[in-house]
Amino acid sequence: MNLPQFLAELESLSTEASASFGAAADAAALEAARIEFLGAANGRLKSTQKGLGAVAKEDKPAAGKRFNQVKSEIEAAFVAAQERLNSVGATKKEARQFDPTLPGDRLWLGRLHPITQTIEELKDIMARLGFSPADGPEIEDEYHNFEALNIPAEHPARDPLDNFYLSAAAKQEPGVGRQGSAGRPLLLRSQTSTVQIRVMEKTQPPVRIISLGRVYRPDAADATHYPMFHQMEGLLIDRQVTMADLKSVLRMFATSYLGEDVHVRFRPSFFPFTEPSVEADMHWHDRWIEFGGAGMVDPNVLRAVGYDPEVFSGFAFGLGIERLCMRRHGITDIREFYRNDVRFLSQF
Ligand code: FA5
């Protein structure tokens, strides 16, 4: 056999083997093709190799080289066919495992926290009454949390044990804590009334705002208290504002949030920043709840922000958002809001 004949035989072997492996539709057909071409005893590659002996001596290196290449090609074609059949098998198996009669996987949708939902609803109600939202910082200085609200240095509300000051030093003596940018001790705000001051410092009357956000007090957690909770502050300043306006707004708010069957009651109270002051209660479905404090803004507060109390008057209120939400939904323990138990949260 001369070299060209040997090489031609190799080429046709390679082409035929690839075609046979490529055409094999299942493992049995592929195995038959493997035996035909790669069989160790009588495979066609083996018989072709025998022809190598008949090639002239000087042509042997070229013939041997090409033989080895073709052998690798045929083996690679076999492996490729094997992989193709394996992946087809896997897909078929998957298809067999899919049972269309089984119920589908449940889709879990996230939802807003009940307090966030309440905040959005309260904002909507107050927007209808003409109040726009305002914000203030949760880390406050003593001036905005106390002084401007007519709470002087010796007032018990400033007791370091009743507030979260931002340094240990401040706990011994208010006024020597960590200094804010204006050189004042800082604390986590204990009420949203701070925002009244921040808004009035920047705005001239008329003012009609609400502010909803977190406040912090070192209260022990129980069914109705939590050391972090939310308040909604309201402030309205204009000419000739009276207590009747305050009562109407709180009544309208209460009926919008709970329904026409709610009764609102005002009890005399005291806050340093309002005069007169009231505590507002709601009666709904046979129970009373205290929902917040309110009153006519004290002239000292108006003066502190540069308003003339002879010309302007106004009212303010501060309501506990958790307490409102609890009453509405019949929640008996405020701690439920912050346990992060999805069984509770997913009900809202
Ligand atoms: C105040 O915080 C006043 N700033 C309210 C105010 C604003 C009066 C404007 C006058 C003018 P008080 O400390 O009572 O008031 O708190 C208001 C409401 O917050 C309470 O009625 C209650 O609903 C809620 N609250 C108070 N402490 C807690 C607590 N630890 N956990 C949950 N809710 C609380």
Residues whose N, C-alpha, C, O or C-beta is under 5 A from the ligand:
A	BS01	FA5	S190 Q191 S193 D219 T224 H225 Y226 F229 F271 T274 E290 F291 G292 G293 A294 G295 A316 F317 G318 L319 G320 R323
